[in-house]
Amino acid sequence: MLTADVEHSCADACFTMLAEHLPEADIALIRLDGIQVSDTKPQRGWLASDPDSLAWAEVVAEARTSSRLLGRYLALMAVAGVVAGVGVIEASGILIVGAMAISPDLLPLAAACVGLEQQRWRLFLRSLSTLLVGLGVGTVTAGLSAAILRAVGDYDGNLRVAQLSSLTHTDTTTIMIALAAGVAALLTYETKAGAAVGVAISVTTIPASAYLGVLLFTENREGAGGALGVLVTNLFFLLVGGTLTVLVQGAMRRRNVRRPPPPLR
């Protein structure tokens, strides 16, 4: 067994060097979080390395895990669909935001972007399938919630369209928000606090899918096409924003790999 202590900034360079001679299955990275003492010199340069970010090998491994269709993922998407469905019916921003916080769709979305950048098509297709299945589950549970409420007389079938117009009409702001959310998805996915920004990504997915489910399950087809268009547009530009982010980071990473690693101190 060969072991070595390396700084975070050169972990990817070391992993790339080892992968040229050894199978990836024989290489392991172990993260040890430490606390810098007060007399440690600060890192020079206006763009310092983030100590909380994951090495690229860790990101790829995390993407493989996130692409899997797990029961917990489907359960959380189902719960998010129920909460979002009730939020759509009552035009409650609090409930819709709560559903976005529950939804874990950040994980397969980011994994799909990693698969695109790496040209790992199986990873991309598996991640995209997981994302679409999860959104489908959320749409169905939102629709079932609406149907139950209508059956017991707590919902008359009318929606407050004026307050939910952003869920049925696609415009420039829809594209801008989706692109920005895609960038945020990848930047946070590559850190230890990735789940904290999940609500920013779900703002483009869960509300539209819940709105679509409510319309389909209550025989109120007006606006369903618009809701589906918003959802598809958001998903496309989420992938675009996330993949562009990974491409830029990949170019910077390859440039750093060509540089010799800094000496250990």
C-alpha positions in Angstrom: 0.0 0.0 0.0 1.3 3.4 -1.0 0.0 6.4 1.0 0.7 10.1 0.8 -0.6 13.3 2.4 -1.4 15.9 -0.2 -2.9 19.4 -0.1 -6.4 19.9 -1.4 -5.2 22.1 -4.3 -3.1 19.3 -5.8 -5.4 16.3 -5.1 -6.7 16.2 -8.6 -3.3 16.4 -10.2 -2.1 13.5 -8.0 -5.1 11.4 -8.8 -4.6 12.0 -12.6 -1.0 11.0 -12.3 -1.9 7.8 -10.4 -4.7 6.9 -12.8 -2.2 6.7 -15.7 -0.6 3.8 -14.0 -3.2 2.2 -11.8 -6.9 1.2 -12.1 -9.2 3.8 -10.5 -10.7 1.1 -8.3 -7.3 0.8 -6.6 -7.1 4.5 -5.7 -8.8 6.0 -2.7 -9.1 9.6 -1.5 -9.6 10.2 2.2 -10.5 13.7 3.3 -9.2 14.9 6.7 -10.6 18.2 7.8 -8.2 20.3 9.9 -8.1 23.7 11.5 -5.4 26.1 10.4 -3.4 27.6 13.2 -3.3 31.4 13.5 0.3 31.8 12.2 -0.4 30.0 9.0 0.3 32.2 6.0 -2.8 33.0 3.9 -3.0 31.7 0.4 -1.7 34.2 -2.1 -3.5 35.3 -5.2 -6.9 37.0 -5.8 -8.5 33.6 -6.6 -7.7 31.3 -3.7 -8.6 27.6 -3.6 -11.7 26.8 -1.6 -10.8 24.3 1.1 -14.4 23.2 1.4 -14.7 22.2 -2.3 -14.4 18.5 -3.3 -11.6 17.2 -5.5 -12.9 16.3 -9.0 -12.4 12.6 -8.3 -14.8 13.0 -5.4 -17.3 14.9 -7.6 -17.4 12.1 -10.2 -17.8 9.4 -7.5 -20.6 11.5 -5.9 -22.3 11.8 -9.3 -22.4 8.0 -9.7 -24.2 7.8 -6.4 -26.6 10.6 -7.2 -27.6 9.0 -10.5 -29.1 6.0 -8.8 -32.9 5.7 -8.4 -33.2 5.3 -4.7 -36.3 4.7 -2.6 -35.5 7.6 -0.3 -35.2 9.9 -3.3 -38.6 8.9 -4.7 -40.2 9.2 -1.2 -38.9 12.8 -0.8 -40.0 13.7 -4.3 -43.5 12.3 -3.5 -43.7 14.3 -0.3 -42.5 17.4 -2.2 -45.2 16.9 -4.7 -47.9 16.7 -2.1 -46.8 19.9 -0.4 -46.4 21.7 -3.7 -49.8 20.5 -4.9 -51.5 22.0 -1.9 -49.4 25.1 -2.3 -50.6 25.5 -5.9 -54.2 25.0 -4.9 -54.1 27.6 -2.1 -51.6 29.8 -4.0 -49.4 29.6 -0.9 -45.8 30.7 -1.4 -44.8 29.3 1.9 -46.0 25.8 1.0 -44.3 26.0 -2.4 -41.0 27.1 -0.9 -41.3 24.3 1.6 -41.8 21.8 -1.2 -38.7 23.2 -2.9 -36.7 22.7 0.3 -37.8 19.0 0.5 -37.1 18.1 -3.1 -33.7 16.4 -3.7 -33.7 17.0 -7.5 -30.4 18.9 -7.2 -28.5 15.6 -7.0 -29.5 13.8 -10.3 -29.4 17.2 -12.1 -25.8 17.9 -11.1 -24.8 14.3 -11.9 -26.3 14.6 -15.4 -24.2 17.7 -16.0 -21.0 15.9 -14.8 -21.9 13.0 -17.2 -22.2 15.5 -20.1 -18.9 17.2 -19.4 -17.1 13.9 -19.0 -18.9 12.3 -22.0 -20.0 9.5 -19.8 -23.2 8.8 -21.6 -24.4 6.0 -19.3 -24.0 8.3 -16.3 -25.8 11.1 -18.1 -28.7 9.0 -19.2 -29.1 7.3 -15.8 -29.0 10.6 -14.0 -31.5 12.2 -16.4 -33.8 9.2 -16.1 -33.7 9.5 -12.3 -34.5 13.2 -12.4 -37.4 12.7 -14.8 -38.8 9.8 -12.8 -38.6 11.8 -9.6 -40.4 14.8 -11.2 -43.0 12.4 -12.6 -43.6 11.1 -9.1 -43.9 14.6 -7.8 -46.4 15.4 -10.6 -48.5 12.4 -9.8 -48.6 13.0 -6.0 -49.5 16.6 -6.5 -52.3 15.6 -8.8 -53.6 13.0 -6.4 -53.6 15.5 -3.6 -55.7 17.8 -5.6 -58.1 15.0 -6.6 -58.5 14.0 -2.9 -59.2 17.6 -1.8 -61.7 18.0 -4.6 -63.4 14.7 -3.6 -63.9 15.8 0.0 -65.1 19.3 -1.0 -62.1 21.3 0.0 -61.2 22.3 -3.5 -63.6 23.6 -6.1 -61.3 23.1 -9.1 -60.5 26.7 -9.7 -56.9 28.0 -9.5 -55.7 31.5 -8.8 -54.2 31.8 -12.2 -53.1 35.5 -11.8 -50.9 34.5 -8.8 -49.4 31.5 -10.6 -48.9 32.9 -14.1 -45.1 32.2 -13.9 -45.9 28.5 -13.9 -47.7 28.6 -17.3 -45.8 31.2 -19.4 -42.2 31.0 -20.6 -40.3 34.2 -21.1 -36.8 35.6 -20.8 -36.9 35.6 -17.0 -37.7 31.9 -17.1 -34.5 31.2 -19.0 -32.4 33.5 -16.9 -33.5 31.9 -13.7 -33.0 28.4 -15.0 -29.5 29.2 -16.2 -28.5 30.9 -12.9 -30.0 27.9 -11.0 -27.9 25.5 -13.1 -24.7 27.4 -12.2 -25.6 27.4 -8.5 -26.4 23.7 -8.7 -22.9 22.7 -9.8 -21.1 25.2 -7.6 -22.8 24.0 -4.5 -22.8 20.3 -5.5 -19.0 20.4 -5.5 -18.9 21.6 -1.9 -19.9 20.1 1.5 -23.0 22.3 1.6 -24.5 21.3 -1.7 -28.0 20.5 -0.2 -28.3 24.0 1.3 -29.0 25.5 -2.2 -31.4 22.8 -3.3 -34.3 25.2 -2.9 -32.8 27.5 -5.5 -32.7 24.7 -8.1 -36.2 23.3 -7.2 -37.7 26.7 -7.9 -37.6 25.8 -11.5 -38.9 22.3 -11.3 -41.2 21.4 -8.4 -43.7 24.3 -8.7 -44.2 23.7 -12.5 -44.5 19.9 -12.1 -47.0 20.3 -9.2 -49.1 22.8 -11.2 -49.1 20.4 -14.1 -50.3 17.5 -11.9 -53.1 19.5 -10.3 -54.4 20.4 -13.8 -54.2 16.9 -15.1 -55.8 15.2 -12.2 -58.7 17.6 -11.8 -59.9 17.6 -15.4 -58.7 21.2 -15.8 -56.7 21.0 -19.0 -56.4 24.7 -19.6 -52.9 25.8 -18.9 -51.5 22.3 -18.8 -49.5 22.8 -22.0 -48.0 26.0 -20.7 -47.0 24.3 -17.4 -45.4 21.5 -19.4 -43.5 24.0 -21.6 -42.2 25.9 -18.5 -41.0 22.6 -17.0 -39.2 21.4 -20.1 -37.7 24.8 -20.7 -36.4 25.0 -17.1 -34.9 21.5 -17.3 -33.1 22.3 -20.5 -31.5 25.5 -19.4 -30.7 24.0 -16.0 -28.6 21.4 -17.8 -27.1 24.1 -20.0 -26.1 26.3 -17.1 -24.7 23.4 -15.1 -22.8 21.9 -18.0 -21.2 25.2 -19.0 -20.1 25.6 -15.4 -18.5 22.2 -15.4 -16.8 22.9 -18.8 -15.2 26.1 -17.5 -14.1 24.4 -14.3 -12.7 21.5 -16.4 -10.6 23.8 -18.5 -9.2 25.5 -15.4 -8.6 22.1 -13.8 -6.7 20.8 -16.8 -4.6 23.9 -16.8 -3.7 23.4 -13.1 -2.9 19.7 -13.7 -0.2 20.7 -16.2 1.5 22.8 -13.5 3.8 21.0 -11.1 2.1 20.4 -7.7 3.3 22.7 -4.9 5.8 21.2 -2.5 4.5 19.8 0.8 5.3 21.8 3.9 
